Amino acid sequence: IDSLLAKVSVDKQLDISPRVGISFPITVNSKLYFNYGHFRSMPTPENLFLLRRYSDNNQVIRIANPNNPLPKTVAYELGYEQNVFDEFLVRVAGYYKDVSLQSRLVYYVNNNNVVSYQKSEPNNYQDVRGFELTLTKNRGNWVQGFINYTYDVRTSGNFGFEYYYQNISRQTNYEATTRSYYQEKPLPRPFANANIDVFTPSEFGPNLGNQYLLGDLRMSFVTSWTSGRYVTWAGGGTVTGVENNLQWADNWNVDLRISKTFKLMGVNLQIFADIS
C-alpha cells in the first residue's frame, strides 16, 4: 500500500507560547503570585503516524493525521506563599487549565460498510480547575520534604459527532440518539502526595574505624492517595435521577527507599534498598 498511494509532505507548524509570572511581596515572609502561560504538547505517536489495516484484505481501518495541530493548554494560577519559622513554606494556590485540540477517533462508514475506518481528529477539549495546599520543608538536619493536597475538578467533551455515515437515514437516526457530544462532568476526585526524607547527620552515632554507624542514614517515603472514582449502578439498567451513586475504594500507595552512605578512602559508597 505504501508503494501504491501518493505521498505529500507534512505541513509545518509554528506556535507561540507566551508565559508570564508575576509576584507581589506582601511582607518579608509572604508573597502573592500569578502565573499565566500557553503550552503545546506532542500527541501520542499513534495519533500522528499509525496506519492500521486488516491483514487478510489490506482494508484500511484506522488513519492517523500528522497535520493535526498540537494540543494546546492555557493555564492560569493564583497563589499565596508564607514563610513559617524560617523552616516551613506554606503555599495555597488556585488554578485553571483550558485544554483544547486533543485527538479523538472519528468513524467514517460508506453505504454498504465496505469502507469503514477511524480517523484521528483534534475535536476533544477539557477544563481543569481546582486548588492545592502544599507544606514544604527544604532545610534541617533530620527531616525534609513536602506534603500536598489537591482538590481537582475536570470536565471534558467533544466537538462534532463520533460517527459519520454516508447513508442519510443512518446518520439522521444516529444524530437523534447519540450522546457523543455531551459534556462529561464527573464528580471531583481529590488527591494528595507526600515525599518525606528522614536522615541523620554524617557524624552521628558510634564511631568505628572512622565510620559513623548511624551517620548518613536516609529513609525516603513517597506516598500518594487518590479518592475513588464514582460510578452509576441501577441493577443493570438505567433509572431516572440515579447517577454516581457508588464510589470505588480510595487508592493508597507508599514507596520506601532506605540508603546508607559510607566514606572509604575519599570515595562515597552507598548501599540502598527500594520497596515499592
N, C-alpha and C positions, 0 to 999 in steps of 0.2 A: 504493500500500500504506500510505503514511503517513496517508491520509485514512480508510482502512477499519479500521485497528487502533486499539484503545483505548490511551490513554497513562496512565501513572501516574508520580508524582514519584519521583525517586531518593532512596533512604534517605540520611540524613545520618550521617556517621561522625565519632566523636570518639575520638582516640587520645592516650595519654600516653606520652611518650618520655623516661624518666629517663636522665640521664648523670652519671657520677661520674669525676673524675680525682684521683688521689692520688699525691704524690711524697714520697720519703723521702731527704733529703740524707744521704749517707754520709761524704763529705769535702767540702772546699771545691771540689773538682774533679770530683765524681762524685755520681750520684743513682740511686735505684731508683724506678720509677714504675709505676702501674697505672691503666688506663682501662677503663671499662665503660659501655655505652650501648645504648639501644634506638633504632632508626631505622626510619622508614617511607619508602617511595618510591612515586612515581606509576607505574602500569602504562603500557605503551605505548598510544597513543590507539586503535589498532585493537582492543585488548582491552577498551576501555571503550565505544566508540561504533559500531563497524563493524556494518553490516547488509548482507550480500552476498547477491545473488540472480542467477539466470540472466536474461539479457536477453530470451530468447525466450518464457519462460512465467512469469517472476516467481517461480520457485520459490526459496524461501529456503534457502541452503546454509551460511551462517555467521551466528552471532549472538554479539555481544559482551554483556558484562554489567557495566553501570556500578555495580551494587551489590556487586561483588566487593570483599572487604577489601583494603586497601593492603598490598602485600608488606612483610614485616617482617624486620629483621635485628637480632639480638642479638650484640653484638661485645665481645670481651674482648682486652686487650693487656697484656702484662707486659714491661717493658723496663729496660735499664740504659744510662746515658749517662756518658761520660768525656771530660773536657777534656784535650787533649794539647798541651802547649807554648803554651797560650793562642792557638793558631792553628787547631786541628782539634777537631771534635766527633765522637766515635765512639759510635754508637748500635746496640745489639743488642736485638732485640725478638722476642717470640713472640706469635702472635695466633690467635684462633679466632672464626669467624663462623657463627652459626646462622641460615640464611635460610629463611623459610617463606612460605606463601600466594602463591607465584608462579603466574602464569597458565599454563595449558596448554589445548590444544584437545581436547575430548571429542566423539566422534561418536555420534549417535543415529539409528538406522535402523529403520523400521517393517517389517511383514511383507513387503510387495511392493516395497520400495525406492522407493515414491513419495515418502515423506517421509524425507529423509536430509540431516542438517545437522550442523555443528560448533558447539559452544558453549564459550565461554571460562570456565574454572573454576579456582579457586585451589588446585590439587592438587599443585603441584610444590614440591620442597624442595631445599636444597643445604647442604652442610657445607664450610666453607673453613677451612683451618688451615695454619700454616707459621711460618717465622721469617725475619727480614730483618736485614741488616748494612748500615749506612749510615755513610759517612765524609763529613763536611761541612766546608767551609772558607768562611766568610762574611765574612772580613776579609783585608786585604792589598792591596798596590798593583799586583800583577801577575796573580795567579791566584785565582779564587774558583769555588765550585761544589760539587757533591756527586756521589758515586758510591754506588749502591745495588745490592745483590744480594738476591734474594728466592727462597726455596725454598717453593713453593706446592703444596698437596695439596687436591684438590677431589673430592667425591663428590656425587652427585645422584640423585634418584629421584622417583617419583610415587605418590600415594595413589589407590586405585581402579583402574579399567580405562580403556583408551583408547577402547573401543567398547562400546556397549550396543545389543543387538539385541532387537527385540520378539519375534522368533522364538526360542523357548526352545531349540530344537535348535542353532541357530547360536550362541547365546550360550554354551551349555554347551561346545560344541566350541572356541569362542574362548578361554574361560577356562582350558581344559585345555592350550592350546598357547601362549598369549601370554607374552611376557617384558616387557610394558609396565610392570609394577610392580617389575621387578628394579632393584636399585640399581646405578648406573654408578660404577665405580671406576677411572678412567683413571690411568695412571702419572703421577707428578709431572712438571711442566714448569717448571723453574727459569727465572727471567728476571732481567735486570739493566738498569738505566737510569743514565745519567750526563748531567749538564749542567755543562760546563766553560766558564768565561769567562776568556779571556786578554786583558788590556787594558794599556794604557800610561797613565801619569800625564798630566794635562792639559798640563804643561810639560815635554815630553820631545822630544829630537831637535833638529834645526836650526831656528832661528827665522828666519822670512822674513816681514817686514812684520807683526810681532806674531802670526804664525801658526806654531805648532809643528807641523811637517810630520808628525811621528810621534806627536804627542800625541793623547789621546782616541781612540785606535785600538782597536777591540774585535773579537775573534773569539769567537763563541759556538758551541760544539759540543753538539748534543743527540743522544745515541746511545742505542740500545736493542738488546738481544739477548734472544731467546726460544728455548729449546730446542725442537726439532721434536716434533710430536705423534706418538704411536705408533699403528700400525695392525696389523691381523691379516691375513696373507696366506697362504693354503694352496692355491694353484693354482686358485682359483676356487670351491673348496668349503670345507668345514669339517673339521678334524682335531682329535680329542680331545687336549687338552693344548697345542695350538698357539694362542698368544694373544699379541698385542702383540710379534710377532717382527720387525717392521720399524719404522723411525723415519724420518720426513721430515727433510730437512736443516734445520739451525738457521736462524733468521731474524735477519738483522743489518740495522741501519739507522743512518745518520749524516746529520744535517742540520746545515748550517752557515749562520751569519749573520755577515756582515762589515759593520762600520759605522765611519765616521769623522765626528767632530763638529768643525765649525768655528765659531768665535765671531766674528761680524761685527756691529759697531755695536750691541752689547748683546743680540744675538739668537743663539741656538744653531741652526745649520743642520746637519742630519745627512744624510749620504749612506750608503745601505746596500744590500746585496745578499743575497738569500736563495737558498740552494741546498738543495733537498730531494732 
